[in-house]
Amino acid sequence: MLNKRFKTDSQRVAFLLCVNFSDLGGVPKHRIALLTT
């Protein structure tokens, strides 16, 4: 259970990082979202 919780949290953090990098790099957010889903 704890491992599953950690996995989902790490995915959420990774997604937020991707969104932040897309803002900095000027890459459209929807392209990053498609890569992470």
Secondary structure, 3 states (H helix, E strand, C coil): CHHHHHHHHHHHHHHHHHHHHHHHHCCCHHHHHHHHC
